[in-house]
Structure formats: structure tokens, C-alpha cells
Amino acid sequence: MANTLELLLRLAKIREDQAMARAKRVTGQMNQSKSFKNQVLSYAKEYEEQMLEGGQKGASVAFLQDANAFREKLISSSLEMDAQINALISSSEETLRAATQVRMRTLGLTKLVEKKHREERAKRVKVELNQFEDNYAARLNLKTGMKDA
């Protein structure tokens, strides 16, 4: 029984490692997408600053229109990323929840295996103690037995 439980425990640990790796990967993708969105918004802010600066210095209307069009495309792209980021957040939460459940199962199996090991040790100790007591009793009562029968 202990070998079966140990095999189940090893499988549970493998599943736990896989679930944790999956959660880490999804969280990394989410963080990467958030970072990229922030970078896009930063570029949009830079174009806005260039437009304001160009307007004050007398830049051509064509330049201002091009810069504004590009800035708006950047902002639009960042808004489109929101859906992807929200999906990644949801996925990240779900994979983390699943990894936590797998971890709890692994902990339960670990405790069960440890309990079985303790029980087996206690049985061995009891057998050894009984054997020791039987040997001691046999030596103590050397002169008893069936020799007179």
C-alpha cells in the first residue's frame, strides 16, 4: 500500500510542478502584455509631446496630422490590448487556482504517506520489542519446559 501511495505522491508532485510552471508562464505572459501596453502608451505620450512642441515651434500641419494619426493608432492598439490582457488575467487566476488545488492534493498525499511510514515504523518497533521480550523470557525460564513430560 505504501508503494502505491508513494507512486501516487510522485505523480502528484509531477502534476504540481507542471501546474506551477503553467501558472508561472501565463502570469509571465500577462505581465509582458501589460508592460508592452504601457510601452505603447508611453510612445503615444511622446508623440503627443512632440506634437505640442512642434505646434509651438511652427511645425507643418502635415507633420502634426501625421503625428496625431500615429498617436491615435497607438492609443487604439493599447485599447485593443485590454481584451487580451483581461483574458490573460482571467487565465492567470484560473491556472493559479488549479495549481493551488493540485498543491493541496499533493500535501494531502504527503501527509498520508508520512502517516503510513510512521505506522510501519511503529509496527516494526512493536515486533522487535515482542521478539526481544520473548527472547528474554526464554532465557529467564531456561529450566522450564517439557523435559519432565
Phi, psi and omega in degrees: 000319181296322179296321178296315179296321179295322177295316177299321179296317178299317178296320179296321179293323177296314179298322179297314178300318179295317180295319179294320178296319178297315179297319179295319180295315181294319178296321177297318178297319180296313180296322179295318179294319177298317179297317180296319178299316179297324178294318178298315178296326177295318176298320179298319179295320178298317179295323177297318178295321178295322178296315180296318179294317179295323179295322179287331182265002176084037178292160183290155180296324180298317178299314181296320179293317179297314180298319180292320179298317180293319179299317179293324176295320177297316179295318178298318178298319181294326177292323177293330179291337181303318180297317179295317180294318178298320177295320179292323177297313179299315179296320179297316179296319181293315180293326176293320178297316179295319179296322178294319178297317179297320179298319180295321177297319179297317178298319178299315178295322179300314179297320179295316179296317179298321179297316179298321178296317178297318179297318179296318177298318180296321178296316179298318180296319180295317178297315179297320179294317177298319179296317178298315180296319178297316179296318180295316179296321180295321179288325181291324183253049181299326186272003178261160177145208187250023184290334180273349186284000000 
